[in-house]
Amino acid sequence: MSEPNGALPGGSPDEVPGLSYEQARAALDEVVRRLESSTVDLEQSVALWERGNALADVCQAHLDGARERIEAARPGLTGRATATPPGDDETPF
């Protein structure tokens, strides 16, 4: 997902919040690739960093939404895997 001539991955700032998880993740991967390339100047690095944060927020919002949907579909499911059974305060190891 390479962007033309220094354009920021993910489209215009107005488009970023409407990206799907997959689109935001691909754009975030492109941000990381470009930051790691060390071929961008300081100003472009800051712009990429800011865009990366916005894209990460979009990804997290999608993941949070998915978690909420799962929790709503399966009440009581979350917390069971990590909860300590009553009276089992010590680990066996």
N, C-alpha and C positions, 0 to 999 in steps of 0.2 A: 504494500500500500504506500507507494512512494508519492510524495506531493511535489508539484512543480515549483521550481525556483524559490525555495525558502518558504512556501506556504506551510502553515501549521497543519499537522495531521488532525483529522476529525472535522474538517470543514470550518465554516465561520463560527465565531463564538455562540451565535444564536442557534446553530445546528447541534452543538455538542450535547445539550440536555436531552435531545430527542433521539440520540443514537441508541441502537440496540446494544445489548451486552457485547455481542460478537463484534460489532462495528467499533465500539469504544475500546475493546480489548485490542483489536488489530491496530487502531490508531495509537494506543498507548505503547504497543510493541514498537511501532515506528518511531515514536518519540524517544524511547530508550535507545533504539539502534542509532538514531541521529546524535543523541547526547554522547553515546559511547564512541562515536566515530572521531571525536575530537577535531572535526573539520568546521565547526560552527564557532562564530565569534561570541563574545560575552553576551551581547544583547540578544542574539538568537538563542543562546543557551538559556537565558532567563525566560524568554518567551516560551521555549519548549518545556521548561520546568513548570511554568504556570499552566500550560496546556495539559501536561501530564497529570498535574493535580486535579484539574477539572475532569479529565477522562477517568482517573481513578475514582473520583466521587461518583461518576455515572455508573461505573462498574459496581461499586459498593452498593449503590442504591438498588441496582438490579438484583444483586445477591441478597440484600436484605429483604426485598420484595419476595423473592423465591423462598427464603426461609420462612417468612410470615405465611405464605400460602401453604407450605408444608405443615407448619404448626397448626394452622386452621383446619387442614384436612385430617390431621392425626393428633387430636388433643391428647395431652399427656405424654406424647412421644419424647419431646425434648426434655433433657435433664435426666432421663432414666439411665442413659448410658454412663453418665458421670456421677450420679448420685451414689452415696455410700449407703448400703443397706443398714437398717437400724441394728445396733449392737455390733457392727463390724468396723470398729474404729481403728483397728490395727491391720496393717498389710501383712501378708504371709511371708514376705521376704525381708 
